[in-house]
Amino acid sequence: MHKKTTLIKNARIVNEGKIFEGDVLIEDQYIKEISSSISVKNSNVTIIDAENNFLIPGVIDDQVHFREPGLTHKATIETESRAAIAGGITSFIEMPNTIPQATTIEKLEDKFQIAAETSSANYSFMFGGTNDNLEEILKVDSQKVAGLKLFLGSSTGNMLVDNPEVLEKIFKSTDLLISVHCEDEATIKQNTAKYLETYGEDIPMKCHPEIRSAEACYISSSKAIKLAKKTGARLHVFHLSTAKETALFSNKKPLKEKKITAEVCVHHLWFSDEDYDKKGTFIKWNPAVKSTNDREALWKALLNDKIDVIATDHAPHTFEEKSNTYMKAPSGGPLVQHALVAMMEAYHNGKISIEKMVEKMCHNPAILFQIEKRGYIREGYFADLVLVNPNNPWTVNKANILYKCGWSPFEGSTFKSRITHTILNGTIVYDNAHFTNHNAAMRLTFDR
């Protein structure tokens, strides 16, 4: 039987801190050869002329909410994974706050089954920790599951872990990577009561970062870090949103040696509190988008390696749900289709080099989660690859949005860059705005 062969010619390959011109040969699921020039005698080879566009490893998004099961009016694994592929995201790690919650091995495997049947991208899931499921946590196979997710502040699905003794026991007992949502519940409740007294139900949207304040984030994340240091747990703090929190993290060691790591999301690097007047509840996230000063500090910490990963926290709700008043509108928004092109915009604006962007979106999630044979353009690795044309502008509008919810916080934005091809496990799955309908997705495995 003939091997399936694809040859990418004339690419600007971005990998491991370098950009070099060359060709990449793919055989079956794997990268066979990387060289300055490759020719193949096989007449069955598929040739892609990259025309000097950037070739990067497929993006690995370590934090998404695809809403299935139970919240499928907002999104499904099928719809959102397709949007991810169109956005150059080839692998995702999805969160446990679905209905039912993925807080037992059985419920977790139900989600893996849905993804095996419907996902367009490679997939893994976080197991959810609660105040009373330590026994289940200890059954999780760390080679088959991305990690453990704990909500230390309530968010969609209310999986709050607020018992300090339980929390310490979890940190002491598991060797899983623990990812946390850090916002202090008591502070948020106090702030909410104060603003309800002043405004009633119709609190102005610009008060969101004062209610879910920088202090609420800092109290929670500093506690989690203190506990991780005390117990020796492996801690990953999701979606940093404040300048103050960046001081809690270190850049003294290479990522492989860090026990405490951090992530920033695209929306906290893009928006600030100045955007609330125009965007309203459509940029309501937990943790909140904060000040321009916070945003600049996040950029600084990202570039000096105190922050390790860029992710999306893709969390769609319907347009109707988001159109509610402040107290009724849920937090979260869709991002997987536009994350990479938004970061390319930052590259065009001189905020970040493309090599650094690839490090934070591709290499580092693979290192941090110990994902097997992904996140790099290397011979012998799975061929998860994305071709990006840096100069082919397009504007986000309802007609080209692929999310089930049908809206985007980037609507009306023009991006200079465009994803031309997405290759998943050696198969071309997205080609110039067309899905090829090949099901090439795989369950992620972990080298632990």
N, C-alpha and C positions, 0 to 999 in steps of 0.2 A: 504494500500500500504506500502511495506517495505521501511524503510529509507535506503539511501545509506550509508554504514558504512565502514570506513577505520581506521585501527589501525597501528600506527607507533611504532615499538618496538625497544628498545636498542639504543636510540639516545642520542647524546651529545647535549642537548638543549641549545642554546645560546639566552638569552633573558634578557633584562633589567639589564645589567651589570653582569650577572651571567652565569656560565656554570654548568649544572647539568645533570646527567644521568636519563633518564626516558622514558615514553611512552606518546603518544598523540593519543586520540580517536577523530575521526572526524565523525560527523553525518550530512548528507546532505551538506550544504554549510559552516557549522560552526565547530569550535573547541568545542567539548563537554566536554572533560576531559583531564587534564594534571596530571600525577601522576608517582611515581617511578616504579609502575608496574600495568598494566591494563590487565584484561582478559575479554573476551567477549564470551557469550554463543551463540550469533547469528551466524548461519552457513554461512550466506551470507557476512560475513565481509571479506574485502580485507586486508591482513596483509603484511606490508612492514617491513622487518628486516633491520634496519638502520646500523647494524654491527658497532656500535660505531662511525659512521660518524656524522658530525655536522648537526643539524637541526636548520635552521635560519628562521626568517620571510621572506616572499617574498620581494625582493628589490623593492623600489619605486624610479623610476628615474624621477626627477622633470624637466628634460630638454632634449627633443629629437626633432629631425626634421625628420619626416617620409615621407616628400615630396609629400604627396597626399592631395588635387588634384593638377594637373598641372605639376608636375615634376616627373612623375611616371617612366620615363626612368632611374632615379637614385634609386628609392625605392618606396615601397607602404606600407600602414599600415599593410597589410597582411604579406608581406615578413619580414618586420623589427620587427613586434610583435612576429613572430615565432622565430626569432633570439634572441629576448629579453627573451622569455620563456626558450630557451636552455641555456641562460646565467644566469638564476635565477632571472630575473627581471619580476615581476608579475603585476606591475602597471606602467604606464607611463603618463607623461604630455607633450603634443606635442605643438609645437610653431606655431604662426600664419602666418609665411612668406612663404605661399604656393601660388599657382596661381589658382583661385583668393585668395587674402589675407583674412584671417578670421577677417575682420574689421567691419562686420555687423552681427547682430544676425542671419540673414538668412544664411550667408556663414558659420558661426560657426556651426549651426545646420546641415548643409550639411556634415560637417566633422564628427560630432557625428553619423550621419546616416551611413556613410561609415564604421566607426569603429564598429557600432552595427552589421553590416553584415559580416565584414571580420577580425576583430582583434582577435588575440589569447591571448592577455593580457588585463587586466583591463585598462581603458583609461579615460583620460580627456584632455581638450584642453585649451590653453591660448587664451584669446581674445586679438587682436592686437590694440594698440593705435596708432593714427596718428595725424598729425597737425590739422586735421579737423573732427574728429568723436566723440567728447565728448558726443553728444546726444545719440549715440549708446552705448558708454561705460556705461552710466547711466542706460541703460535698462538691463544690464547683471545681471542674478540671481546668487548671490554669493554662494547659496547652491548647484548649479548645474554645476558651472564652476570653474576651478582651480584658475584663477586669470587673471591679466592684464599684458601683455608683452609690454615693450617699448624699442625700439632700440635707444640708445643715441649715437650710432656710427653705420655707415652703414655696413650691412653685406649682405648675400644672400637675395635678395628680396627687398633691399633698402626701408625699412620702417622707415627711419630716422625721429625722432621727434626732431626738432632743433629750435622750436620757444619757447623762454623762458616763454613768457606769457601763451601760451597753456599748457606748461609743469606744470607750477605752478597751473593753473586752474584744470588740471587732478588730481594732487596730493591733492588739496584741496577738490575736489568734490566726489571722489570715496572712498568707504570703502573696495574695493577689495584689495587683496594683489598685490602690484605692483612689478613685476620682471623686472630688467633692464640689458641690455647689455651696459657696460660703456667703450667707447673709444672716445676720443675727435677728432671730425672730422677735425677741422682746423689744429691740430697738425699733423695728419696723412697725410693730403693733402700736407702740407709744406714739410714733410719728404719725401714723395713719389716724389715730384718734384725735390728735391735735389738728390735723388738716380737715378732718370731717367736721369738727366743731366750728372751724372758720368758714368753710365753704359748703358744707352739706355734701351730698353725693357727687355734685358736679365740680370736683376739684380740677383746677387747671392742669393740663398735661405737664407743663413745665415744673410742677412741684414733684414729679415722679422721682428725680434724683435727690430730692430733699427727704422724701418719705423712705425710699430704699437707698439710704444715704451712704456716703463713703465710710462713715463711722460704722454702720451696720456691716458693711463688707469687711472692714479691717478687724473688728472684734472677732468675727467668725473665722476668717482665714488665719489670723494670728493664733487663735486657740487650736485650730486643726494642725498647724505647723508645730506648735508646742507639743501636742500629743504625739505627732509623728516622730519628733526628736526623742521624746521620752520612751516610746515603745519600739522604735526602729522600723516602723511601718514605711512602706513605699507609697508616697503621697503625690498626687497630681491635682493641682488646684485649677479648676475650670474657670473660664471667662473672667480674668482679671479686668476690673473696670476703673480702678483708681490709682492715682499717683502714689498715695500712701502705702498701698499694698506692695508696690514694686520693691520697696526697701526690705521686704521679708525674704527675698529670693537672692540667690548667689550665682555668680558667673565664674567662681574660682575653680570649678572642676569641669571636665568634659561631660557631656550629657550622659554617656554610658555609666559614669560613676556617681551621678546625682541620685540622692534618695528623695529629694523634694523638688518638684518641677512645676511649671506654670504654663498656662495657655492664655492667649488673647483671641478674641473673635473679631471677624471682619467689621462688624457694625460698631464695635468700640474704637476701632482704628479709623473709621470713615465718618461717622456722625458725631455731633456734640449737642449739648443742651440748646445751642442756637438753632437747631433744626426742629425743635418741638413745635414752634409756632406754625411752620409749614406742614410738617408731616404728622403731627398729633399722635394719636394712639397707634399709628402704623409703625412708629419706631419705639413703641413701649416694649421694653425687654426687662427681664430680671436676670442679672443685676442691671440697673438702669444705665443708659447712655448718660455720661456725666459731662463735666466741663471741658473746654478746649485745653485747659492746663492738664487735666487728667489724660486726655487723648495724647497730648505731646509726650507726657511721661511714659505712657504705654509704648509709644513708638521708640522712645529712647531705650526702654528696658528690653524691647524686642531686639533692637539692633546691637545692644551690648550683651545679649545672651542671658540676661536674667529671666526673660520669658523665652520658652523653648519652642512653642508650637503656635501656629495660626490655624484656627478652626472656624466653623460657622455657627454652631448651636442652632442649626436650621430647625425652626419650630413653628410650622404654619398653623394659622387659624383661618376660618372663613372671613370673607370681606365683611359680612354682616356682623360677625362677632367682634371684629376689630373696630367697627363703626360705632360701637357703644360709647357711653360716657366713661370717664376715667375709672371709676370703681368697678364698672361692669366689663370693660374691655380686657380680654386676657392678654398676657405678656407673651411675646415671641413673634417671629416673622420668618418667612422663607428666604433661603440664601444660597443653596447649593449650586444653582445654575449660574450665579453671578459672582461667586467668591473669587475665583481665579482671575476673571477679567477685571474685577475691582482692584485686586492687588497688582495686576499689570498696570492699571492706571497710576498706582502709587510708584511703580517702577518708572513709568513715563514722566512723572512729576519729580523724579529724583529723590524720592523718600526712601527707596530700598533698591538694592541691586537685584537682578533676576536670580543670581546665584544664591543670595541670602533668602529670597522668597522661596526658592526650591528647597533650601535647607529646612525652612520652618514649616513648609506645607507637605513635603514629600519625605525627605530623609529623616527628620526628627521624630515624626509620629511612628515611623518604622522602628527606630532605635528605642524610643520610649516604651512602646508596647511589645517590643521584641517580635515583630511580625516577620514571618519567614519569607525570605527571597522577594521582598517588594520594597518600594520606596527609592530605588536607585536604577540607573541605567548601567547594568553590569552583565557580563556574559554569565549565563547559567541562571539568571534571575527570571522570574515571570515577566513576560513582555506586557507590562501595563505602562502605556506610553501616550503622551498627548502632544499634538502639534498645535502650536499657537502662532497665528499670524499677528504680529505686533502693530500692523498698520492697515486695518480694514474696518473702519468705524461702523458702528451700528447703535441704534437707540432702543432701549428697553420699552416695550409697549405691550398692551394686552394680547396682541396677536402672536407675539413670540415668547410669551411666558409659558413654561411647561408645568408649573406647579398645579396640583389639583385645585388649590384655593384661588388660582387665577389672578393673583396680584403680587406685587413686589415693592419693597421699600425703595428700590432703584428705578421705578417707573419714571420715564422722562430723562433718565441719565443716558448720555452717549459715551460708550466705551470705545477706545481706539483699537483694542485687540479683540480677536475672534478665535474661538476654538475651531480648527478645521477638521481634525481627526482625533478620535479617541480609540485606542487599541487596548483590548482587555484580554489578558491571558493569550496573547498572540492573535486574537481575532479583531478585525476592524469592526467595531460596533456602532461607530458614529462617523459619518463622512459628509462634510460640508452641509450641515443642517439636516441630514437624513439619517435615521436609524436603520441599520442593516438587518435588524430583527434576528440577529444571531444571539442565542442565549449562551454566553461564555462565562457567566459569573461563577465564583467559587467562594466557599466558606474560608475565611482567613484562618491560618494556623499560626501558632506562636512558639518561638524557639526558647522555651523556658525550662 
